[in-house]
């Protein structure tokens, strides 16, 4: 059963605080040609992941620009989300056996959600693999255009899973991915669009915080501002390599003995592995009072993440695969240099040795983290370059412009 997500209201003029007004004027002009366009987004969860963050930021602004945009979330149960997590993992290269039983679970749930799809829309955007197959079970309105927006890392997908989802991709009028090399020949994509996601610079997670607010939050969370802080913000997920982050911390701690490691996660309803992998990560960390765990379930939300990122000396993102990695741009927006894995969409954001460091191994990660901790001036310079790069490329008004161009071409 599809359910509608309320998103609130926003004004595009608010972004005159962070971008030149000519950009806002350009958005108004583009949107004028699309007034009243009905756009429906369908995803698997309304909270706990990057897709939800993107939609909460984008939809109110599209409405303010005159488009009729809505968002619905599919219904699902544990067997369904277990299968879709396996599909997600397979598309990111993990080996697993895709059985007929799994396919039955996946398609039956997509079919039942398709039955409840009543909205008439000019454009329907399906986000990620969970609702991908819906298109196969609806009686298509020939005036509607369907887009699949795939947010994950398709660099090296498992062949069997890629072949399976490629049954559905040719049904879409367009496919949007973060990197050009994510699109594979088997997908038989009609129209391909490369578009990077964006962060919302005015959200609670990214807007300015006073020094007093930051100090109060850190004190409440028992994080010492007097000691250096290394932080990763990510789901507890093998692709985010929290074990590797802990190994990096342990190597750096040999040189910086008062280092703290802060691991912040968001638990999502469509990720049944989350708690299991949190427990594994906590066991791997052992009894170390300088390794601190937080999540949205323990009361650490967007404002707290904002304060933690602003207080951190170095942000790390040691993913094994990463479709884009909004948390990288979030940290860079706050003028923090990021030590990031040389994978997926992270490579779009970090200009190696200019606004952060790209690394391939734990040893390289430790070397770069230690360098930034010991070279405050260089760290500050790289942080300023990081902020400028995100402002130019990865904030909401830029992404809105991309989407308006895609809509214009399709309709």
Buried (B, 14 or more C-beta within 10 A) or exposed (E): EBEEBEBEEBEBEBBEEBBEEEBBEBBBEBBEEBEEBBBBBBBBBBBBBBBBBBBBBBBBBBBBBBBBBBBBBBEBEEBBBBBBBBBBBBBBBBEEEBEEEBBEBBBBBBBBBBEEBEBEBBBBBBBBBBBBBBBBBBEEEEEBBBBBBBBBBBBEBBEEBBBBBBBBBEBBBBBBBBBEEBBBEBBEBEBEBBBBBBBBBBBEBBBEBEEEBBBEBBEEBEBBEEEBBBBBBBBBBBBBBBBBBBBBBBBBBEEBEEBBBBBBBBBBBBBBBBEEBBEBBBEEBEEEEBBBBBBBEEEBBBBBBBBBBBBBBBBBBBBBBBBBBBBBBBBBBBBBBBBBBBBBBBBBBBBEEEBBBBBEEBEBBBBBBBBBBEEEEEBBBBBEBBBEBBBEBBBBBBBBBBBBEBBEEBB
